[in-house]
Amino acid sequence: MFTPASFIVFFKDGPFAWNGVFVWWVPVTAFLVWFVPNFVMLLRAVDADDLA
């Protein structure tokens, strides 16, 4: 997901710029899709461990 960031040196505006959709928003979205469920599962695991 971070491969499009290699194009950042070639573009000053548009979807491949530093704040463009491919370089910024796609990796951030992919990270959040990974992070949020992991965080929720970690909290559940810690809570289940406290009960035991």
PDB file as gemmi writes it, atoms N, CA and C in Angstrom:
CRYST1    1.000    1.000    1.000  90.00  90.00  90.00 P 1                      
ATOM      1  N   MET A   1       0.808  -1.194   0.000  1.00  0.00           N  
ATOM      2  CA  MET A   1       0.000   0.000   0.000  1.00  0.00           C  
ATOM      3  C   MET A   1       0.855   1.264   0.000  1.00  0.00           C  
ATOM      4  N   PHE A   2       2.100   1.168   0.387  1.00  0.00           N  
ATOM      5  CA  PHE A   2       2.940   2.356   0.453  1.00  0.00           C  
ATOM      6  C   PHE A   2       3.761   2.573  -0.819  1.00  0.00           C  
ATOM      7  N   THR A   3       3.619   1.710  -1.806  1.00  0.00           N  
ATOM      8  CA  THR A   3       4.361   1.843  -3.060  1.00  0.00           C  
ATOM      9  C   THR A   3       4.051   3.142  -3.805  1.00  0.00           C  
ATOM     10  N   PRO A   4       2.813   3.619  -3.854  1.00  0.00           N  
ATOM     11  CA  PRO A   4       2.558   4.880  -4.562  1.00  0.00           C  
ATOM     12  C   PRO A   4       3.322   6.066  -3.982  1.00  0.00           C  
ATOM     13  N   ALA A   5       3.775   5.978  -2.760  1.00  0.00           N  
ATOM     14  CA  ALA A   5       4.526   7.080  -2.162  1.00  0.00           C  
ATOM     15  C   ALA A   5       5.853   7.311  -2.865  1.00  0.00           C  
ATOM     16  N   SER A   6       6.331   6.351  -3.627  1.00  0.00           N  
ATOM     17  CA  SER A   6       7.580   6.547  -4.352  1.00  0.00           C  
ATOM     18  C   SER A   6       7.431   7.571  -5.472  1.00  0.00           C  
ATOM     19  N   PHE A   7       6.206   7.857  -5.882  1.00  0.00           N  
ATOM     20  CA  PHE A   7       5.962   8.844  -6.925  1.00  0.00           C  
ATOM     21  C   PHE A   7       5.924  10.273  -6.391  1.00  0.00           C  
ATOM     22  N   ILE A   8       6.053  10.450  -5.098  1.00  0.00           N  
ATOM     23  CA  ILE A   8       5.915  11.765  -4.488  1.00  0.00           C  
ATOM     24  C   ILE A   8       6.944  12.768  -5.005  1.00  0.00           C  
ATOM     25  N   VAL A   9       8.112  12.312  -5.406  1.00  0.00           N  
ATOM     26  CA  VAL A   9       9.156  13.224  -5.876  1.00  0.00           C  
ATOM     27  C   VAL A   9       8.862  13.759  -7.274  1.00  0.00           C  
ATOM     28  N   PHE A  10       7.964  13.138  -8.010  1.00  0.00           N  
ATOM     29  CA  PHE A  10       7.679  13.545  -9.376  1.00  0.00           C  
ATOM     30  C   PHE A  10       6.457  14.449  -9.510  1.00  0.00           C  
ATOM     31  N   PHE A  11       5.620  14.524  -8.489  1.00  0.00           N  
ATOM     32  CA  PHE A  11       4.361  15.258  -8.599  1.00  0.00           C  
ATOM     33  C   PHE A  11       4.259  16.309  -7.504  1.00  0.00           C  
ATOM     34  N   LYS A  12       3.826  17.505  -7.892  1.00  0.00           N  
ATOM     35  CA  LYS A  12       3.613  18.594  -6.933  1.00  0.00           C  
ATOM     36  C   LYS A  12       2.141  18.757  -6.581  1.00  0.00           C  
ATOM     37  N   ASP A  13       1.249  18.287  -7.437  1.00  0.00           N  
ATOM     38  CA  ASP A  13      -0.174  18.324  -7.150  1.00  0.00           C  
ATOM     39  C   ASP A  13      -0.843  17.123  -7.802  1.00  0.00           C  
ATOM     40  N   GLY A  14      -2.067  16.898  -7.431  1.00  0.00           N  
ATOM     41  CA  GLY A  14      -2.802  15.764  -7.981  1.00  0.00           C  
ATOM     42  C   GLY A  14      -2.797  14.573  -7.045  1.00  0.00           C  
ATOM     43  N   PRO A  15      -3.247  13.428  -7.525  1.00  0.00           N  
ATOM     44  CA  PRO A  15      -3.415  12.262  -6.656  1.00  0.00           C  
ATOM     45  C   PRO A  15      -2.103  11.639  -6.175  1.00  0.00           C  
ATOM     46  N   PHE A  16      -0.980  11.948  -6.847  1.00  0.00           N  
ATOM     47  CA  PHE A  16       0.303  11.392  -6.416  1.00  0.00           C  
ATOM     48  C   PHE A  16       1.158  12.410  -5.668  1.00  0.00           C  
ATOM     49  N   ALA A  17       0.617  13.579  -5.355  1.00  0.00           N  
ATOM     50  CA  ALA A  17       1.346  14.573  -4.568  1.00  0.00           C  
ATOM     51  C   ALA A  17       1.415  14.103  -3.120  1.00  0.00           C  
ATOM     52  N   TRP A  18       2.147  14.839  -2.283  1.00  0.00           N  
ATOM     53  CA  TRP A  18       2.339  14.404  -0.893  1.00  0.00           C  
ATOM     54  C   TRP A  18       1.032  14.288  -0.139  1.00  0.00           C  
ATOM     55  N   ASN A  19       0.029  15.068  -0.510  1.00  0.00           N  
ATOM     56  CA  ASN A  19      -1.266  15.008   0.167  1.00  0.00           C  
ATOM     57  C   ASN A  19      -2.351  14.419  -0.728  1.00  0.00           C  
ATOM     58  N   GLY A  20      -1.956  13.736  -1.773  1.00  0.00           N  
ATOM     59  CA  GLY A  20      -2.913  13.170  -2.719  1.00  0.00           C  
ATOM     60  C   GLY A  20      -3.554  11.896  -2.200  1.00  0.00           C  
ATOM     61  N   VAL A  21      -4.543  11.450  -2.934  1.00  0.00           N  
ATOM     62  CA  VAL A  21      -5.330  10.301  -2.505  1.00  0.00           C  
ATOM     63  C   VAL A  21      -4.510   9.017  -2.467  1.00  0.00           C  
ATOM     64  N   PHE A  22      -3.624   8.807  -3.429  1.00  0.00           N  
ATOM     65  CA  PHE A  22      -2.871   7.557  -3.478  1.00  0.00           C  
ATOM     66  C   PHE A  22      -1.719   7.525  -2.489  1.00  0.00           C  
ATOM     67  N   VAL A  23      -1.105   8.668  -2.248  1.00  0.00           N  
ATOM     68  CA  VAL A  23       0.079   8.705  -1.392  1.00  0.00           C  
ATOM     69  C   VAL A  23      -0.293   8.854   0.076  1.00  0.00           C  
ATOM     70  N   TRP A  24      -1.387   9.518   0.371  1.00  0.00           N  
ATOM     71  CA  TRP A  24      -1.738   9.773   1.769  1.00  0.00           C  
ATOM     72  C   TRP A  24      -2.954   8.982   2.219  1.00  0.00           C  
ATOM     73  N   TRP A  25      -4.090   9.121   1.536  1.00  0.00           N  
ATOM     74  CA  TRP A  25      -5.343   8.593   2.045  1.00  0.00           C  
ATOM     75  C   TRP A  25      -5.479   7.082   1.897  1.00  0.00           C  
ATOM     76  N   VAL A  26      -4.954   6.499   0.859  1.00  0.00           N  
ATOM     77  CA  VAL A  26      -5.035   5.032   0.710  1.00  0.00           C  
ATOM     78  C   VAL A  26      -4.207   4.333   1.794  1.00  0.00           C  
ATOM     79  N   PRO A  27      -2.948   4.739   2.043  1.00  0.00           N  
ATOM     80  CA  PRO A  27      -2.204   4.086   3.128  1.00  0.00           C  
ATOM     81  C   PRO A  27      -2.799   4.336   4.513  1.00  0.00           C  
ATOM     82  N   VAL A  28      -3.307   5.538   4.748  1.00  0.00           N  
ATOM     83  CA  VAL A  28      -3.924   5.822   6.048  1.00  0.00           C  
ATOM     84  C   VAL A  28      -5.164   4.972   6.244  1.00  0.00           C  
ATOM     85  N   THR A  29      -5.969   4.839   5.211  1.00  0.00           N  
ATOM     86  CA  THR A  29      -7.163   3.999   5.299  1.00  0.00           C  
ATOM     87  C   THR A  29      -6.791   2.540   5.521  1.00  0.00           C  
ATOM     88  N   ALA A  30      -5.789   2.056   4.809  1.00  0.00           N  
ATOM     89  CA  ALA A  30      -5.349   0.672   4.989  1.00  0.00           C  
ATOM     90  C   ALA A  30      -4.819   0.451   6.401  1.00  0.00           C  
ATOM     91  N   PHE A  31      -4.083   1.412   6.924  1.00  0.00           N  
ATOM     92  CA  PHE A  31      -3.575   1.289   8.283  1.00  0.00           C  
ATOM     93  C   PHE A  31      -4.716   1.253   9.294  1.00  0.00           C  
ATOM     94  N   LEU A  32      -5.707   2.113   9.129  1.00  0.00           N  
ATOM     95  CA  LEU A  32      -6.826   2.137  10.070  1.00  0.00           C  
ATOM     96  C   LEU A  32      -7.677   0.883   9.982  1.00  0.00           C  
ATOM     97  N   VAL A  33      -7.830   0.341   8.772  1.00  0.00           N  
ATOM     98  CA  VAL A  33      -8.578  -0.915   8.619  1.00  0.00           C  
ATOM     99  C   VAL A  33      -7.852  -2.042   9.343  1.00  0.00           C  
ATOM    100  N   TRP A  34      -6.548  -1.975   9.420  1.00  0.00           N  
ATOM    101  CA  TRP A  34      -5.770  -2.973  10.152  1.00  0.00           C  
ATOM    102  C   TRP A  34      -5.737  -2.659  11.653  1.00  0.00           C  
ATOM    103  N   PHE A  35      -5.566  -1.387  12.015  1.00  0.00           N  
ATOM    104  CA  PHE A  35      -5.329  -1.002  13.398  1.00  0.00           C  
ATOM    105  C   PHE A  35      -6.569  -1.127  14.282  1.00  0.00           C  
ATOM    106  N   VAL A  36      -7.696  -0.636  13.809  1.00  0.00           N  
ATOM    107  CA  VAL A  36      -8.899  -0.605  14.646  1.00  0.00           C  
ATOM    108  C   VAL A  36      -9.342  -2.007  15.074  1.00  0.00           C  
ATOM    109  N   PRO A  37      -9.472  -2.979  14.170  1.00  0.00           N  
ATOM    110  CA  PRO A  37      -9.855  -4.322  14.639  1.00  0.00           C  
ATOM    111  C   PRO A  37      -8.812  -4.940  15.586  1.00  0.00           C  
ATOM    112  N   ASN A  38      -7.528  -4.703  15.303  1.00  0.00           N  
ATOM    113  CA  ASN A  38      -6.509  -5.232  16.197  1.00  0.00           C  
ATOM    114  C   ASN A  38      -6.601  -4.610  17.584  1.00  0.00           C  
ATOM    115  N   PHE A  39      -6.877  -3.345  17.649  1.00  0.00           N  
ATOM    116  CA  PHE A  39      -7.021  -2.658  18.929  1.00  0.00           C  
ATOM    117  C   PHE A  39      -8.224  -3.189  19.708  1.00  0.00           C  
ATOM    118  N   VAL A  40      -9.326  -3.385  19.005  1.00  0.00           N  
ATOM    119  CA  VAL A  40     -10.527  -3.919  19.654  1.00  0.00           C  
ATOM    120  C   VAL A  40     -10.268  -5.332  20.166  1.00  0.00           C  
ATOM    121  N   MET A  41      -9.647  -6.175  19.362  1.00  0.00           N  
ATOM    122  CA  MET A  41      -9.353  -7.543  19.791  1.00  0.00           C  
ATOM    123  C   MET A  41      -8.359  -7.569  20.948  1.00  0.00           C  
ATOM    124  N   LEU A  42      -7.402  -6.671  20.949  1.00  0.00           N  
ATOM    125  CA  LEU A  42      -6.462  -6.588  22.057  1.00  0.00           C  
ATOM    126  C   LEU A  42      -7.173  -6.212  23.344  1.00  0.00           C  
ATOM    127  N   LEU A  43      -8.082  -5.245  23.279  1.00  0.00           N  
ATOM    128  CA  LEU A  43      -8.837  -4.876  24.469  1.00  0.00           C  
ATOM    129  C   LEU A  43      -9.690  -6.034  24.971  1.00  0.00           C  
ATOM    130  N   ARG A  44     -10.291  -6.770  24.061  1.00  0.00           N  
ATOM    131  CA  ARG A  44     -11.086  -7.942  24.470  1.00  0.00           C  
ATOM    132  C   ARG A  44     -10.202  -9.018  25.105  1.00  0.00           C  
ATOM    133  N   ALA A  45      -9.021  -9.237  24.560  1.00  0.00           N  
ATOM    134  CA  ALA A  45      -8.122 -10.237  25.110  1.00  0.00           C  
ATOM    135  C   ALA A  45      -7.633  -9.839  26.499  1.00  0.00           C  
ATOM    136  N   VAL A  46      -7.328  -8.560  26.668  1.00  0.00           N  
ATOM    137  CA  VAL A  46      -6.885  -8.085  27.987  1.00  0.00           C  
ATOM    138  C   VAL A  46      -8.025  -8.203  28.985  1.00  0.00           C  
ATOM    139  N   ASP A  47      -9.234  -7.874  28.579  1.00  0.00           N  
ATOM    140  CA  ASP A  47     -10.387  -7.982  29.471  1.00  0.00           C  
ATOM    141  C   ASP A  47     -10.656  -9.444  29.825  1.00  0.00           C  
ATOM    142  N   ALA A  48     -10.542 -10.349  28.870  1.00  0.00           N  
ATOM    143  CA  ALA A  48     -10.772 -11.761  29.138  1.00  0.00           C  
ATOM    144  C   ALA A  48      -9.684 -12.319  30.048  1.00  0.00           C  
ATOM    145  N   ASP A  49      -8.465 -11.824  29.924  1.00  0.00           N  
ATOM    146  CA  ASP A  49      -7.375 -12.277  30.771  1.00  0.00           C  
ATOM    147  C   ASP A  49      -7.548 -11.801  32.202  1.00  0.00           C  
ATOM    148  N   ASP A  50      -8.133 -10.631  32.391  1.00  0.00           N  
ATOM    149  CA  ASP A  50      -8.363 -10.119  33.739  1.00  0.00           C  
ATOM    150  C   ASP A  50      -9.392 -10.949  34.493  1.00  0.00           C  
ATOM    151  N   LEU A  51     -10.320 -11.557  33.793  1.00  0.00           N  
ATOM    152  CA  LEU A  51     -11.371 -12.334  34.432  1.00  0.00           C  
ATOM    153  C   LEU A  51     -10.880 -13.703  34.887  1.00  0.00           C  
ATOM    154  N   ALA A  52      -9.843 -14.189  34.267  1.00  0.00           N  
ATOM    155  CA  ALA A  52      -9.356 -15.529  34.573  1.00  0.00           C  
ATOM    156  C   ALA A  52      -8.493 -15.553  35.820  1.00  0.00           C  
TER     157      ALA A  52                                                      
END                                                                             
